[in-house]
Amino acid sequence: MSTARQVDPAAAAELFIIQDQIHEPMHDRFLWATMQRRHAEAAAIPEWEELREIASKIKEHTLTHLDRYLEEFEANATKRGAHVHWALDASDHNQIIYSLLQDHGVKELIKSKSMLQEECQMAPFLQQRGIKVIESDLGERIQQLDGQPPSHIVFPSIHKTRQDVARLFARTIGTDPNNDDPHFLTEEMRNNARPRFLAAGAGMTGGNFAIAETGTFMVCTNEGNADIGAAVPPLHIASIGIEKMIPRVEDMGVFLRLLARSAEGAPLTQYSSHFTGPRKGGELHILLVDNGRSRRLGMPDFWHSLKCIRCGACMNTCPVYRRSGGLAYGATYSGPIGVILDPTFDEFKYSELPFHSSLCGSCSEVCPVKIDISDQILKWRRVMAGKGYLPLAKKLSFAVAGHVFAHPAEYHVVEKAAEPAMSYAPHFLLYNRTLNPWVRDRELPRPAKKSFREWYLANRSQHGSVTQ
């Protein structure tokens, strides 16, 4: 069993957002607006569902022939002058990058957003060894200055208000704490970042897609920071998860139409940059990283999670994520996709995450590559219960509920007793925060005096049979 402490997302959400009257409504409102834009963009394309199906099939085909496409990518990338490295895990990933930076005498690294690098804890690893790491993505830089990880795959600092950012910039880069104009704040950070691009000895990117046919990888951004980081320093390093592979250049047309629409309700990202070999006078190193992905590929119930293209649509639609915030998950990946990815890294540590879901199914409905996220969440719950990871209170309550739901006669007795029990039971018993965490922030709903079944038996049973 893991020695790591179990993450408690409910407690973290309560501390971070649920009791906050400013951040939670803002967070919810922005993400839901993003979701509405996504719906409008999807509805404007008659072949939207066909695109989702094609993308899903491409990903499934690639993942089931991954060894072949990885070797093809390496051969074509090497042919075009790139250096390809293989990293088995986070330790390999970080050590390879550190060795490259040491070999080139690099003391300052500028990097664009990469969830894989977050996953590998690369920045702390390098900083502990004397290499300064600067985030060039605005949202990631905000989080870095505040000492926090990203809270969203696409919008790293979405949980912060512009007043939060104004105060943070005043504290860290010396701006006016009373000026929270977004244009002003962006300009100030641009002015702060530009000299760092010029000073950095190396630039790092991730990769949204890697194309086996040509040895090309693609980086999609809205700020252009990845392009500057790849073009200005003499050394460009890209770390890419092995699941990002796709077979052909023409496949990109499908994914580019899906990615930005799903992520932010926009037709296309501002910058969709292809990197094929090093630029003239520069050097390109590509790391193909496993870090548990091969093991996940061998998990019959969970390998489909490797199809994820990191759009964040499941997070934007999730009623739990929108109200709890990404930091509540205590992991690199949050929201519904985090719920099914994180346990593959440490089942015990993230054993509570599958219960941080309403199982409404909207995550599966919006996924552009048709990952059955809600079904996988349910399967992870079974795994956690089967391995005995549930807290005692939850284990007992599930056992009682399972028994009652399996016996209709007992269920009807409990159903009848609910209304009088609510009326006469002591308040301290109904609102025991240990036995029933649901009541920490909510009032229990009053049950109806007559159930639907009772009404049906009395009024509509003549139209058809009903189980007594």
TORTI-530698 format. One record per residue (C-alpha): residue number from 1; residue in three letters; x negated, y, z. Coordinates in Angstrom, 2 decimals. Layout:
residues N
R     k     r         X         Y         Z
R   NUM   Ala         X         Y         Z
...
end
This chain:
residues 468
R     k     r         X         Y         Z
R     1   Met      0.00      0.00      0.00
R     2   Ser     -1.13      3.55     -0.71
R     3   Thr     -2.75      5.46      2.14
R     4   Ala     -1.25      8.73      0.87
R     5   Arg      1.57     10.30      2.82
R     6   Gln      5.07     10.04      1.35
R     7   Val      6.31     13.20     -0.35
R     8   Asp      9.52     14.60      1.17
R     9   Pro     11.14     16.64     -1.64
R    10   Ala     14.25     17.51      0.36
R    11   Ala     12.25     19.10      3.18
R    12   Ala     10.00     20.91      0.70
R    13   Ala     13.00     22.23     -1.22
R    14   Glu     14.61     23.46      1.99
R    15   Leu     11.47     25.35      2.97
R    16   Phe     10.80     26.77     -0.47
R    17   Ile     14.10     27.67     -2.10
R    18   Ile     17.37     26.46     -0.58
R    19   Gln     17.24     28.96      2.29
R    20   Asp     16.04     31.75     -0.03
R    21   Gln     18.78     34.05     -1.31
R    22   Ile     16.61     35.58     -4.06
R    23   His     14.50     32.89     -5.71
R    24   Glu     16.99     30.05     -5.96
R    25   Pro     19.70     31.99     -7.86
R    26   Met     17.07     33.55    -10.15
R    27   His     15.46     30.18    -10.84
R    28   Asp     18.79     28.52    -11.55
R    29   Arg     20.05     31.38    -13.74
R    30   Phe     16.92     31.58    -15.92
R    31   Leu     16.68     27.86    -16.55
R    32   Trp     20.36     27.53    -17.32
R    33   Ala     20.10     30.42    -19.79
R    34   Thr     17.19     28.56    -21.42
R    35   Met     19.37     25.47    -21.62
R    36   Gln     22.16     27.44    -23.28
R    37   Arg     19.73     28.71    -25.92
R    38   Arg     18.61     25.13    -26.48
R    39   His     22.20     24.02    -27.02
R    40   Ala     22.81     26.84    -29.53
R    41   Glu     19.65     25.99    -31.49
R    42   Ala     20.50     22.29    -31.53
R    43   Ala     24.08     22.96    -32.67
R    44   Ala     22.78     25.05    -35.57
R    45   Ile     20.98     22.02    -37.06
R    46   Pro     23.41     19.42    -38.49
R    47   Glu     20.72     16.73    -38.45
R    48   Trp     19.69     17.34    -34.80
R    49   Glu     20.67     13.90    -33.55
R    50   Glu     19.02     12.28    -36.57
R    51   Leu     15.80     14.17    -35.75
R    52   Arg     15.94     12.89    -32.17
R    53   Glu     16.39      9.33    -33.40
R    54   Ile     13.51      9.62    -35.90
R    55   Ala     11.21     11.13    -33.26
R    56   Ser     12.08      8.35    -30.83
R    57   Lys     11.35      5.69    -33.46
R    58   Ile      8.01      7.31    -34.39
R    59   Lys      6.96      7.36    -30.76
R    60   Glu      8.06      3.78    -30.14
R    61   His      6.22      2.58    -33.24
R    62   Thr      3.04      4.44    -32.27
R    63   Leu      3.07      3.22    -28.68
R    64   Thr      3.54     -0.39    -29.76
R    65   His      0.58     -0.06    -32.18
R    66   Leu     -1.45      2.32    -30.03
R    67   Asp     -4.79      0.51    -30.26
R    68   Arg     -4.73      0.77    -34.06
R    69   Tyr     -3.88      4.48    -34.12
R    70   Leu     -6.41      5.40    -31.44
R    71   Glu     -9.19      3.77    -33.43
R    72   Glu     -7.97      5.46    -36.61
R    73   Phe     -7.95      8.83    -34.87
R    74   Glu    -11.47      8.35    -33.51
R    75   Ala    -12.82      7.34    -36.93
R    76   Asn    -11.26     10.32    -38.71
R    77   Ala    -12.15     12.86    -36.01
R    78   Thr    -15.76     11.64    -35.97
R    79   Lys    -15.92     11.78    -39.77
R    80   Arg    -14.97     15.47    -39.56
R    81   Gly    -17.71     16.32    -37.08
R    82   Ala    -15.96     16.02    -33.70
R    83   His    -17.41     14.03    -30.80
R    84   Val    -14.86     11.60    -29.32
R    85   His    -15.11     10.38    -25.72
R    86   Trp    -12.99      7.80    -23.90
R    87   Ala    -11.93      8.37    -20.28
R    88   Leu    -10.45      5.48    -18.33
R    89   Asp     -9.23      7.57    -15.40
R    90   Ala     -9.34     11.01    -13.79
R    91   Ser    -12.82     10.42    -12.43
R    92   Asp    -14.13      9.57    -15.91
R    93   His    -12.36     12.59    -17.39
R    94   Asn    -13.84     15.03    -14.90
R    95   Gln    -17.32     13.56    -14.99
R    96   Ile    -17.51     13.62    -18.80
R    97   Ile    -16.47     17.29    -18.86
R    98   Tyr    -18.92     18.19    -16.10
R    99   Ser    -21.74     16.45    -17.98
R   100   Leu    -20.88     18.32    -21.19
R   101   Leu    -20.85     21.66    -19.37
R   102   Gln    -24.13     20.86    -17.65
R   103   Asp    -25.76     19.84    -20.94
R   104   His    -24.74     23.18    -22.48
R   105   Gly    -25.63     25.28    -19.43
R   106   Val    -22.04     26.46    -18.98
R   107   Lys    -21.20     28.22    -15.70
R   108   Glu    -17.82     29.72    -16.68
R   109   Leu    -15.01     27.86    -18.45
R   110   Ile    -11.87     29.41    -19.92
R   111   Lys     -8.99     26.97    -20.36
R   112   Ser     -5.46     26.94    -21.66
R   113   Lys     -2.52     25.15    -20.11
R   114   Ser     -2.89     21.37    -19.82
R   115   Met     -0.80     19.10    -17.62
R   116   Leu     -3.36     16.33    -18.11
R   117   Gln     -6.12     18.50    -16.63
R   118   Glu     -3.79     19.27    -13.70
R   119   Glu     -3.11     15.56    -13.35
R   120   Cys     -6.86     14.86    -13.17
R   121   Gln     -7.48     17.72    -10.69
R   122   Met    -10.19     18.96    -13.03
R   123   Ala    -10.41     22.60    -11.91
R   124   Pro    -11.12     21.86     -8.22
R   125   Phe    -13.64     19.19     -9.26
R   126   Leu    -15.58     21.65    -11.43
R   127   Gln    -15.33     24.56     -9.01
R   128   Gln    -16.79     22.43     -6.22
R   129   Arg    -19.81     21.94     -8.50
R   130   Gly    -20.39     25.61     -9.20
R   131   Ile    -18.46     26.04    -12.45
R   132   Lys    -15.91     28.86    -12.54
R   133   Val    -12.62     27.85    -14.19
R   134   Ile    -10.28     30.59    -15.47
R   135   Glu     -6.75     29.88    -16.68
R   136   Ser     -5.91     31.84    -19.83
R   137   Asp     -2.17     31.08    -19.95
R   138   Leu     -0.34     33.91    -18.14
R   139   Gly      1.88     31.65    -16.05
R   140   Glu     -0.99     29.32    -15.15
R   141   Arg     -3.19     32.30    -14.25
R   142   Ile     -0.48     33.62    -11.93
R   143   Gln     -0.35     30.24    -10.20
R   144   Gln     -4.13     30.02    -10.03
R   145   Leu     -4.40     33.46     -8.41
R   146   Asp     -1.75     32.40     -5.88
R   147   Gly     -3.44     29.08     -5.08
R   148   Gln     -0.45     27.07     -6.29
R   149   Pro     -0.03     24.33     -8.92
R   150   Pro      2.39     24.93    -11.82
R   151   Ser      6.04     24.40    -10.96
R   152   His      7.25     23.70    -14.52
R   153   Ile      5.71     22.03    -17.56
R   154   Val      6.43     24.99    -19.85
R   155   Phe      6.98     27.90    -17.43
R   156   Pro      4.35     27.39    -14.71
R   157   Ser      5.40     30.34    -12.53
R   158   Ile      9.14     30.29    -13.25
R   159   His      9.92     30.23     -9.53
R   160   Lys      8.38     33.69     -9.01
R   161   Thr     10.14     37.03     -9.43
R   162   Arg      8.41     39.96    -11.14
R   163   Gln      8.17     41.60     -7.70
R   164   Asp      6.23     38.53     -6.51
R   165   Val      3.87     38.90     -9.46
R   166   Ala      3.41     42.64     -8.87
R   167   Arg      2.39     42.01     -5.27
R   168   Leu      0.11     39.13     -6.29
R   169   Phe     -1.66     41.19     -8.96
R   170   Ala     -2.09     44.09     -6.55
R   171   Arg     -3.74     41.73     -4.08
R   172   Thr     -5.97     39.93     -6.59
R   173   Ile     -6.76     42.24     -9.52
R   174   Gly     -6.01     45.65     -8.01
R   175   Thr     -2.85     46.77     -9.81
R   176   Asp     -0.06     49.00     -8.48
R   177   Pro      2.09     46.86     -6.12
R   178   Asn      5.14     49.01     -6.86
R   179   Asn      5.02     48.62    -10.62
R   180   Asp      6.81     45.40    -11.54
R   181   Asp      7.41     46.23    -15.20
R   182   Pro      6.71     43.00    -17.15
R   183   His      4.95     44.84    -19.99
R   184   Phe      2.66     46.63    -17.54
R   185   Leu      1.84     43.41    -15.68
R   186   Thr      1.12     41.52    -18.91
R   187   Glu     -1.16     44.28    -20.19
R   188   Glu     -3.07     44.38    -16.91
R   189   Met     -3.66     40.65    -17.03
R   190   Arg     -4.66     40.85    -20.69
R   191   Asn     -7.25     43.51    -19.84
R   192   Asn     -8.47     41.35    -16.96
R   193   Ala     -8.71     38.20    -19.10
R   194   Arg    -10.31     39.46    -22.31
R   195   Pro    -13.82     39.95    -20.87
R   196   Arg    -13.65     36.41    -19.52
R   197   Phe    -13.06     35.01    -23.01
R   198   Leu    -16.24     36.74    -24.14
R   199   Ala    -18.25     35.60    -21.12
R   200   Ala    -17.15     31.96    -21.06
R   201   Gly    -19.63     29.37    -22.28
R   202   Ala    -16.88     26.90    -23.17
R   203   Gly    -13.17     26.84    -23.92
R   204   Met    -10.84     23.98    -23.04
R   205   Thr     -7.47     23.04    -24.43
R   206   Gly     -5.14     20.12    -24.13
R   207   Gly     -3.28     18.75    -27.12
R   208   Asn      0.45     18.46    -27.80
R   209   Phe     -0.04     15.93    -30.58
R   210   Ala     -2.96     13.97    -32.06
R   211   Ile     -2.68     12.83    -35.68
R   212   Ala     -4.36      9.51    -36.42
R   213   Glu     -4.32      9.98    -40.19
R   214   Thr     -6.67     12.99    -40.14
R   215   Gly     -8.28     13.08    -36.68
R   216   Thr     -6.47     16.38    -36.09
R   217   Phe     -4.90     17.52    -32.82
R   218   Met     -2.34     20.27    -32.42
R   219   Val     -1.93     22.83    -29.65
R   220   Cys      1.36     24.75    -29.37
R   221   Thr      1.43     28.03    -27.41
R   222   Asn      3.32     31.32    -27.38
R   223   Glu      0.46     33.55    -26.25
R   224   Gly     -2.38     32.58    -28.57
R   225   Asn     -4.67     32.08    -25.60
R   226   Ala     -5.60     28.54    -26.65
R   227   Asp     -6.72     29.78    -30.07
R   228   Ile     -8.97     32.45    -28.55
R   229   Gly    -10.42     29.96    -26.05
R   230   Ala    -11.14     27.52    -28.87
R   231   Ala    -12.55     30.15    -31.26
R   232   Val    -14.71     32.48    -29.14
R   233   Pro    -16.93     30.25    -26.93
R   234   Pro    -19.43     28.05    -28.80
R   235   Leu    -18.16     24.85    -27.15
R   236   His    -14.55     23.59    -27.47
R   237   Ile    -13.46     20.64    -25.30
R   238   Ala     -9.99     19.11    -25.68
R   239   Ser     -8.61     16.48    -23.32
R   240   Ile     -5.66     14.53    -24.70
R   241   Gly     -3.61     11.71    -23.18
R   242   Ile     -3.60      8.62    -25.38
R   243   Glu      0.19      8.72    -25.57
R   244   Lys      0.06     11.98    -27.60
R   245   Met     -0.88     10.04    -30.73
R   246   Ile      1.33     10.10    -33.84
R   247   Pro      0.53      8.36    -37.15
R   248   Arg      0.75     10.96    -39.96
R   249   Val      0.66     14.68    -40.70
R   250   Glu      4.18     14.56    -42.12
R   251   Asp      5.48     13.30    -38.75
R   252   Met      4.63     16.71    -37.28
R   253   Gly      7.57     18.26    -39.12
R   254   Val      9.97     16.26    -36.97
R   255   Phe      8.33     17.08    -33.64
R   256   Leu      7.80     20.78    -34.35
R   257   Arg     11.51     21.19    -35.06
R   258   Leu     12.35     19.51    -31.76
R   259   Leu      9.69     20.84    -29.38
R   260   Ala     10.30     24.59    -29.08
R   261   Arg     14.07     24.26    -29.44
R   262   Ser     14.13     21.77    -26.56
R   263   Ala     11.61     23.66    -24.44
R   264   Glu     12.85     27.24    -24.64
R   265   Gly     15.65     27.49    -27.17
R   266   Ala     13.38     28.97    -29.86
R   267   Pro     13.04     27.78    -33.47
R   268   Leu      9.27     27.38    -33.22
R   269   Thr      6.36     28.15    -30.92
R   270   Gln      4.50     31.35    -31.84
R   271   Tyr      1.25     29.47    -32.43
R   272   Ser      1.12     25.89    -33.71
R   273   Ser     -2.60     25.41    -34.25
R   274   His     -4.27     22.44    -35.94
R   275   Phe     -7.85     21.58    -35.00
R   276   Thr     -9.66     19.30    -37.45
R   277   Gly    -13.34     19.11    -36.66
R   278   Pro    -15.45     21.90    -35.11
R   279   Arg    -15.40     25.47    -36.38
R   280   Lys    -18.47     26.70    -38.25
R   281   Gly    -21.35     27.08    -35.80
R   282   Gly    -19.35     25.53    -32.97
R   283   Glu    -19.11     22.15    -31.29
R   284   Leu    -15.93     20.14    -30.64
R   285   His    -15.58     17.34    -28.08
R   286   Ile    -12.33     15.38    -27.75
R   287   Leu    -11.54     13.26    -24.69
R   288   Leu     -8.95     10.52    -25.15
R   289   Val     -7.68      9.83    -21.64
R   290   Asp     -5.91      6.79    -20.22
R   291   Asn     -5.51      7.50    -16.48
R   292   Gly     -2.84      4.86    -15.93
R   293   Arg     -1.13      5.11    -19.30
R   294   Ser     -2.15      1.62    -20.45
R   295   Arg     -0.75      0.19    -17.23
R   296   Arg      2.50      2.12    -17.74
R   297   Leu      2.66      0.83    -21.32
R   298   Gly      2.75     -2.67    -19.86
R   299   Met      5.72     -1.93    -17.58
R   300   Pro      8.85     -3.30    -19.34
R   301   Asp     11.26     -0.95    -17.59
R   302   Phe      9.19      2.23    -17.70
R   303   Trp      6.98      2.33    -20.79
R   304   His      9.45      4.54    -22.68
R   305   Ser      8.41      7.45    -20.44
R   306   Leu      5.22      7.61    -22.57
R   307   Lys      7.33      9.03    -25.41
R   308   Cys      7.61     12.34    -23.52
R   309   Ile      6.48     15.41    -25.52
R   310   Arg      6.43     17.66    -22.40
R   311   Cys      9.21     20.03    -23.50
R   312   Gly     10.75     20.42    -20.04
R   313   Ala     14.36     20.23    -21.28
R   314   Cys     15.21     17.62    -18.64
R   315   Met     14.00     20.03    -15.96
R   316   Asn     16.02     22.94    -17.34
R   317   Thr     19.26     20.96    -17.31
R   318   Cys     18.75     19.15    -13.99
R   319   Pro     20.99     20.54    -11.21
R   320   Val     18.58     19.29     -8.56
R   321   Tyr     15.42     20.74    -10.11
R   322   Arg     17.07     24.09    -10.85
R   323   Arg     17.92     24.52     -7.18
R   324   Ser     14.92     22.95     -5.49
R   325   Gly     12.06     24.24     -7.64
R   326   Gly      9.15     22.30     -9.05
R   327   Leu      6.83     22.62     -6.06
R   328   Ala      9.28     20.59     -3.97
R   329   Tyr      8.24     17.41     -5.81
R   330   Gly      4.68     17.51     -4.45
R   331   Ala      3.28     16.18     -7.72
R   332   Thr      1.85     17.29    -11.07
R   333   Tyr      5.08     16.46    -12.87
R   334   Ser      8.38     17.63    -11.42
R   335   Gly     12.03     17.41    -12.43
R   336   Pro     13.54     14.24    -13.94
R   337   Ile     10.45     13.43    -16.00
R   338   Gly      8.34     13.72    -12.85
R   339   Val     10.69     11.39    -11.01
R   340   Ile      9.89      8.60    -13.50
R   341   Leu      6.23      9.47    -14.18
R   342   Asp      4.86     10.17    -10.69
R   343   Pro      5.58      6.73     -9.16
R   344   Thr      3.40      5.16    -11.86
R   345   Phe      0.45      6.93    -10.22
R   346   Asp      1.37      6.07     -6.62
R   347   Glu      4.59      4.19     -5.85
R   348   Phe      4.51      4.72     -2.10
R   349   Lys      3.59      8.41     -2.11
R   350   Tyr      6.37      9.25     -4.58
R   351   Ser      8.88      6.66     -3.40
R   352   Glu     11.42      9.32     -2.36
R   353   Leu     11.45     11.13     -5.73
R   354   Pro     13.90      8.76     -7.49
R   355   Phe     16.49      9.74     -4.88
R   356   His     15.96     13.43     -5.70
R   357   Ser     18.52     13.15     -8.50
R   358   Ser     22.28     13.36     -8.95
R   359   Leu     22.18     10.70    -11.72
R   360   Cys     24.44     12.94    -13.81
R   361   Gly     22.63     11.78    -16.95
R   362   Ser     22.14     15.21    -18.54
R   363   Cys     18.36     14.65    -18.64
R   364   Ser     18.83     11.67    -20.96
R   365   Glu     21.29     13.62    -23.10
R   366   Val     18.87     16.48    -23.82
R   367   Cys     15.61     14.55    -24.18
R   368   Pro     14.39     15.17    -27.75
R   369   Val     12.79     11.71    -27.99
R   370   Lys     15.72      9.92    -26.32
R   371   Ile     13.98      8.63    -23.19
R   372   Asp     16.59      6.94    -20.99
R   373   Ile     15.50      9.05    -18.02
R   374   Ser     18.54      8.57    -15.80
R   375   Asp     18.46      4.80    -16.34
R   376   Gln     14.76      4.73    -15.41
R   377   Ile     15.50      6.78    -12.27
R   378   Leu     18.03      4.14    -11.24
R   379   Lys     15.51      1.38    -11.92
R   380   Trp     12.88      3.17     -9.83
R   381   Arg     15.39      3.30     -6.97
R   382   Arg     15.68     -0.48     -7.16
R   383   Val     11.89     -0.78     -7.11
R   384   Met     11.59      1.43     -4.02
R   385   Ala     14.37     -0.41     -2.21
R   386   Gly     12.92     -3.79     -3.13
R   387   Lys      9.49     -2.84     -1.78
R   388   Gly     10.91     -1.57      1.51
R   389   Tyr      9.90      2.06      1.01
R   390   Leu     13.27      3.51      2.06
R   391   Pro     13.55      5.34      5.40
R   392   Leu     15.55      3.37      7.98
R   393   Ala     18.55      5.73      7.94
R   394   Lys     18.83      5.52      4.16
R   395   Lys     18.32      1.77      4.16
R   396   Leu     21.14      1.26      6.68
R   397   Ser     23.53      3.69      5.00
R   398   Phe     22.98      2.06      1.59
R   399   Ala     23.55     -1.39      3.10
R   400   Val     26.84     -0.29      4.69
R   401   Ala     28.00      1.54      1.55
R   402   Gly     27.09     -1.43     -0.65
R   403   His     29.09     -3.79      1.53
R   404   Val     32.14     -1.51      1.66
R   405   Phe     32.16     -0.84     -2.10
R   406   Ala     31.90     -4.58     -2.77
R   407   His     35.03     -5.36     -0.70
R   408   Pro     38.14     -3.47     -1.91
R   409   Ala     40.23     -4.19      1.18
R   410   Glu     37.58     -2.73      3.49
R   411   Tyr     37.11      0.22      1.12
R   412   His     40.81      1.08      1.30
R   413   Val     40.72      0.93      5.12
R   414   Val     37.77      3.35      5.19
R   415   Glu     39.52      5.54      2.63
R   416   Lys     42.61      5.83      4.82
R   417   Ala     40.55      6.53      7.91
R   418   Ala     38.49      9.32      6.32
R   419   Glu     40.98     12.18      6.69
R   420   Pro     41.85     11.62     10.39
R   421   Ala     38.18     10.92     11.14
R   422   Met     37.22     14.29      9.71
R   423   Ser     39.86     15.96     11.82
R   424   Tyr     39.01     14.37     15.17
R   425   Ala     35.37     13.25     15.03
R   426   Pro     32.95     15.39     17.09
R   427   His     31.17     18.06     15.07
R   428   Phe     27.71     16.94     16.25
R   429   Leu     28.36     13.48     14.81
R   430   Leu     29.60     14.66     11.41
R   431   Tyr     26.83     17.23     11.11
R   432   Asn     23.93     15.17     12.37
R   433   Arg     21.10     16.37     10.13
R   434   Thr     19.07     13.20     10.67
R   435   Leu     21.85     10.75      9.83
R   436   Asn     23.31     12.92      7.07
R   437   Pro     20.76     15.33      5.50
R   438   Trp     23.42     16.38      2.98
R   439   Val     25.01     18.63      5.62
R   440   Arg     21.86     20.68      6.20
R   441   Asp     23.04     23.26      3.70
R   442   Arg     26.66     22.32      2.95
R   443   Glu     30.03     21.93      4.56
R   444   Leu     31.57     18.48      4.24
R   445   Pro     34.52     18.54      1.80
R   446   Arg     37.90     17.82      3.33
R   447   Pro     39.35     14.56      1.96
R   448   Ala     42.81     14.70      0.41
R   449   Lys     45.65     13.48      2.60
R   450   Lys     46.68     11.12     -0.18
R   451   Ser     44.19      9.33     -2.43
R   452   Phe     44.61      9.07     -6.18
R   453   Arg     45.26      5.35     -5.81
R   454   Glu     48.09      6.00     -3.36
R   455   Trp     49.58      8.62     -5.66
R   456   Tyr     49.30      6.25     -8.63
R   457   Leu     51.00      3.39     -6.79
R   458   Ala     53.84      5.69     -5.81
R   459   Asn     54.32      7.51     -9.12
R   460   Arg     52.81      5.74    -12.09
R   461   Ser     52.57      2.03    -11.35
R   462   Gln     55.62      1.40    -13.54
R   463   His     53.47      2.30    -16.59
R   464   Gly     50.93     -0.43    -15.98
R   465   Ser     49.54     -2.83    -13.43
R   466   Val     47.16     -1.71    -10.71
R   467   Thr     45.08     -3.81     -8.35
R   468   Gln     46.58     -3.80     -4.88
end
